[in-house]
Every structure is written in C-alpha cells, then in structure tokens.
Amino acid sequence: MSKDDKSDAYPYASGGWGSVKAVATILLQEKAPLKDSRVLMHQNKPDGFMCVSCSWAKPADPHTFEFCESGAKATAWDLTAKRVTPDFFELHTVSELAKWHDHDLEEAGRLTEPMRYDPVTDRYVPVPWQEAFDAIGAELRTLEPASVVFYTSGRASLETSYMLQLFARMYGTNNLPDSSNMCHESTAVGLKESIGVGVGTVSLDDFEKTDLMFFFGQNVGTNSPRMLHQLQDARKRGVPIITFNPLREPGLLHFANPQSPVDMLTPSDTQISTQYHQVKTGGDTAAILGICKLVIEADDRAVSTGGARVVDIDFVREHTNGYENFAQYVRAASWDDIERESGLPRAALEAAADEYIKANAVIIHYGMGLTQHRMGVQNVRMVCNLLMLRGNVGKPGAGPSPIRGHSNVQGQRTVGITEKPELAPLDQLAKQFSFEPPREKGMSIVEAFEAMLDGKVNAMINLGGNLVRSVPDRIRTEPAWAALGLTVNVTTKLNRSHLVHGPRSYLLPCLSRIEIDRQAGGEQAVSMEDSTAHFHGSHGVVEPAAPTIRSEPFIIAGIAKATLGEQSSVDWDAWRDDYSRVRVEMSKTWPEMFHDFESRMWTPGGVIRPLPARQREWKTKSGKAEFMVPASLGEDPDMPGREPNALRLMTLRSDSQFNTTIYSLDDRFRGIKGSRMVILMNPADMEKRGLAHGDIIGLETIADDGVERRVDGLSVVPFDVPQGCIGGYYPECNPLLPLWHYAKESKVPGAKSIPVRVVTAGAR
C-alpha cells in the first residue's frame, strides 16, 4: 500500500449501497450462478438454512432479505463455482502451496474428494472414503487417548457436535476444545460465576422493551450486521445507545438499511451511538468501575437525604451476594486511577452514568474486546456488577448480551463439547450408552498447544477451522503442529493448517450447511443455537458441490465406527442415515432442553433453552447472583517489561473477513486497500516516533521469556485510536501474541492487549 492509497476511515453509514455493492462483488468473484445467488432468500428463514457465519438471532418474522453483507459473503464463499479436485493436487505440491497467500488457498475453491498426504511425492492424493476411515481408526487405536485432541469449529451443528463428543468420550478422552476457547470462554466462566448460567440472557423481544443499551468492545457493523436492524428500531423509539470502543467504527455510528427505500434513495440514515467513548484498549474494567462509582455515590446521596434509592436495593438484598464488599471497594476507588486506566475523563463516565440511572431496563452488549484480555473474566463480571446495581438481570428489556461470533459456537458447548468434565452430563451418558466416560479434565486450545510443544500430543481431529493460523505464537506452534503423527481435517476448503503437517494427514471434504444433505433415510436437517440461546432447524437448499462430498455426521460416524468397533453401543450407521435418531438421544440426555425437539426445532424464531437467570434463579454456589471485587484496574498487572515507548496492540478483523477466512485484502470501513499488513496508529504516536503515513515498521513483543516474537513489513496508517494503543489485523499479528498471554481463569488468548515496541522503521 503506497502513501497515496486511500486510508481515510469510511465516510458513509454502514449498510446502504456499500453493502449492496459488496454482496454483488463477491457473488461475481466466486462465479456463483444466478440461481444459486437466490439462495440468499432462504438464509435465516424458518424454512431455510441458518447462516454459516455469525450466530446472531433469527427472528420469527424475518425480513425479506434476512441476511447481512457478512452472511452473504460467507454464503457466496460456499457457493463458489471453483473446485479443488485431485487434478489440482497433481499440479501443486504441498511445499508449493505452502507459499500461497491464505486468501488464495481458500479462493481456489471447494474440495471435492477425500485426500491423504503422500510424503514420497509431497502431494495430497485421492483415497476412498472407507479406506480413509479404516486407516484413521487403525492409527487412533494405537494411540493413548490422552494424546489425541478432538477440535470443533463453531460451524458444526448440534447433531454433529453431540456425535463427536460421544465418540471422543467413548474413545477415552475429554480433549474436546472448540473455538469458544479462543473468544468467549471468558463469558462462559464469568457469567457462570456471576449469575449461574454461562450464556447471555437477552432475547430479541428484549430489544422492544429496553430503555438503554451499552456496547463494549463489539464492532456490530463488521461482526454481526443483522443486529443493526434491531438497533435501528430501538433508536427510532428514542433508546440511547452508549458505546465504549477504542476505535471509531462506522457500524456503531450510522446505519443505512439496505431494505429501506427511504434509506437507499435519500441521504437518510440512523445514528446508532448517542454517546461514543474511545476507551483505552484494556481499560474496560476501569470504565465500568467509574460508572458503578457514580451510581453508588448517587445512591449514597439519596440515602443521606431520604430520597429515592438509585441502587435497586430490593433486588440486591433478595437476589445478590457480596454487594457491601463491592460497594466499599468502589467508594474507595480513585478517580485518578479510573481516568488513567480507562483513558476517559470523568465527565465522559458521568454522561454514561446519567443515562444509566434514568433507565429502567438496560442491556449490555459486548464482544471479544472484553473477553480476549488477561483480565477478560473480570471484565465480564464487571458487566454483571453494573447490571445488578439496578436490577437489570432477569427482567424484560435487560441483561447481559455477549455477541458470539461463529454460527453454532454456543450450541456445541450446550451438547457436550467441553474439556471440562464437570460441565458434561457424564453420568447420564454412561447410563444412556453403557460405557464409563473419562473423568479427567481435557485440554483447552491453549493447553493442547502447550502439550504439543512438549511432545505430548500425537494426533488432532479437526472438525473445521484453521488452527495453525488462529492460535497465538505461530513461530513456536507451527513446528509443533508439523511434528504431529496424524492430522485429520474435516473441511470445505483448503487452508494453512492442511499444509503444515506430519507424515499422515487427511483432507475430508464435507457439505456446507447450505447444501442438500441426502442420506439413506432421506434428506436430512440439522440444528444450531444462536447468541440468544434459541435453537433453530436448518436444511440445505442447493445441490452439493460434488457428489463425492460427505456430510459432517457421515464423516464422524465413519471414523467413530472404524475406531471403536464393538466397543461402542451406538449404531453409527443408523445415526449417519437418519439424524433424527441423534436428536432422540439428545432429548434423552437433556430432556428439559430437547423434548419433542423434532417438531419444535422448526418453530419460527427458534426454541429458547431454559435459562434460570431469566427467572432470577441463580445456579451459583451461594444460590444468589454474585458481586465481584476486581483484582486490578490494569489490563495485565503481571506482564513484565513495561517501558516508556510501549504500545498496546489489539488484533482486529476486517469487513471482508470471517475468522481466519479472508474474502478480500480490502477493508472498506477503515479505508484500507490491497493489504492487511498495516498498523493503525494515533497520529501523535506516529509523530513521537518520526513516522509518516505509509512508512514500514516492525513490531516486537515486550516479554522476558527469551523468545523473539516479531512481525516486519507493516505499513503505518494514521487512525482515530487512543494514544498508546494500536490496531493490527488477525491473524497476521498472531506471531506477536505469546501462547501464555491468556485470560487467567478461562485461558482465552489475550489478543486485544499485546505489549509491543516499534523495532524497525523506514520510508517505503
């Protein structure tokens, strides 16, 4: 990117003609036939398929176009007319493909046949399905179960996830990490400790009843644009929206609805945020503490004058534990400390607190900007502290609202994908399937890669995902991955993880959720859970990319049968042929959630899972919602090597990206064109270091563990970001993130606050 390239932030509202153009562009890019582009009309509809990207809620009364720009891109990516056949691998060795850009690997198209790596030719070669299953099963039988990791990406359906967790436990391990380990495990831990459930309590109905919404660390315009419909409706009702985010993001400023003739044919748009506070990266606990302090101080004044209480004291006394200790800590907190750590003046927090005090029902939305920190669990619990002060949990229009990313990342945890045995119904599974499940704790993602570095992992079964690119510390983790004896990849497209491998590696191409799934029992459907804890049915509507592709349940059943043989009481062939048999077993494992599921899964708007906190039933140790006293206002008090010129790096996703999938090298909203090797920096920080727009720098992690972590070739772009904070793209900046730099209680990588220094600089 040259100095003359456009780098100004997107000057228009999110949505609008920009989104329409982006959708049309990717449909043409992927050569999606016109008949296939019409599939978007079935996306997120009760009689269609659930989006393969984000997990935002699906309304009972959907819009005509119930998809967003990001969802349309994900659908077009799967609908591509491009194919990666065995001929492709005859033309390209793995060593050659390893030099390709990540975007180009996936852009090559859909995989069509099962392949195994041939070390003699350095190529992937075709292998019949049953031969692949038998070979994988034979090798798994030779390994210690504790040395095998079963990873699940957030795309897997409830049925597939249930099958995989049962297979892994029958095999003998709880090594069942998933993509939530990388993002919202801090939510699962923090909410569970605070209110007794590990998921949010807000549904779409609450948007119609709320008086105020907060956003913390969640870029709705890029990560869950369909949510902008509900935000636009709330704003038209006069509901204030207060945003805390280090970068000024167009999706949280203005929205032009592509489905509104007024918005599309006039300059009209909706202001989303009524207050926008650019909190310092990692300063969220301090910002929330400041609001809590103002609420409690206002309550103390009311008590002293005999006025109406500001704190909902009836709720606090009946439903919570630990309020007095928290209030004492808050009263003693210093405004100097709060302002320094949050990067915000007291007046900004007073403006937010004034709105909070006036509101009767408040929702707090948040994303990975809160969870991917060393103090990520504390951030989540501070959200609960703020909500509980005024009784904003368990009442209409109020509650915590974590915005999940991947389409079923929440649901797969619901059906047993967890490395924590205490969260799985092991006793019920033992009774139901006549086996003794392992009781030892399994490995999270971070723990799996730590064990890999120590040579304690022999095999990875990957149900989707691109772990080599998504995990931290690439300079250390890639060689460890390459040393694995066996990698099995259930996937739709080629990615980096398939090219970094040991002697035995398999590519097993699976159907997309968009495609018709025909089995011996007829056309099959699957289900998933959205961010608001609603279950939805989903069935494909287009022909498969190739007749040789198999479904995820088919593949899991095939490997399980080949591995377990007579040890298993499950009729894997029957499950493969008819997924309703899987749902019957799910209903036996969790009758409260999945009773009569075969018919209920098609309910418009979904079937809400039981959430005791919504009824103010607290499944905590004390039986009450728990206030927490924060351990520190700083993002990472343990990080060594502080120095005056340190910068705090947060990793970002672009509008043309979903997780590690890169649709384009452009980022329309941030004005970036043709490259992702950029660093967004405050102009004052640039001036301090003698940098100009377009200069090339290197970054190095500040740590004292003896490992050099460095990324070079980054172009500096001036941007509206707090001084001392910078932004860079994920996964390009992952090499700067130490594997050990994770949230203390949840082990979510601390990707939103990495201490770095500029080590090289020069004009392009």
Buried (B, 14 or more C-beta within 10 A) or exposed (E): BEEEBEBEBBEBBBBBEBBBEBBEBBBEBBEBEEEBBEBBEBBBBBEBBBBBBBBBBBBEEBBEBBBBBBBBBBBBBBBBEBBBBBEBBEEBBBEEBBEBEBBEBBBBBBBBBBBBBBEEEBBBBBBEBEEBBBBBBEBBEEBEBBBBBBBBBBBBBBBBBBBBBBBBBBBBBBBBBBBBBBBBBBBBBBBBBBBBBBBBBBBBBBBEBBBBBBBBBBBBBBBBBBBBBBBBBBBEEEBBBBBBBBBBBBBBBBBBBBEBEEBBEEEBBBEBBBBBBBBBBBBBBBBBBBBBBBBBBBBBEBEEEEEEEBBBBEBBEEBBBBBEEBBEBBEEBEEEBBBBBBBBBBEBBEBBBBBBBEBBBBBBBBBBBBBBBBBBBBBBBBBBBBBBBBBBBBBBBBBBBBBBBBBBBBBBBBBBBBBBBEBBBBEBBEEBBEBEBBEEEBBBBBBBBBBBBEEEBBBBBBBBBBBBBBBBBBBBBBEBBBBBBBBBBBBBBBBBBBBBBBEBBBBBBBBBBBBBBBBEBEEBBBBBBBBBBBBBBBBBBBEBBBEBBBBBBBBBBBBBBBBBEEEBEBEBEEBBBBBBBBBBBBBBBBEEBBEEBBEBBBBEBBBBBEBBBBEBBBEBEEEBBBBBBBEBBBBBEEBEEEEEEBBBBBBBBBBBBBBBBBBBBBBBBBBBBEBBBBBBBBBEBBEEBEBEBBBBBBBBBBBEEEEEBBBEEBBBBBBEBBBBBBBBBBBBBBBBBBBBBBBBBBBBBBBBBBBBBBEEBEEE
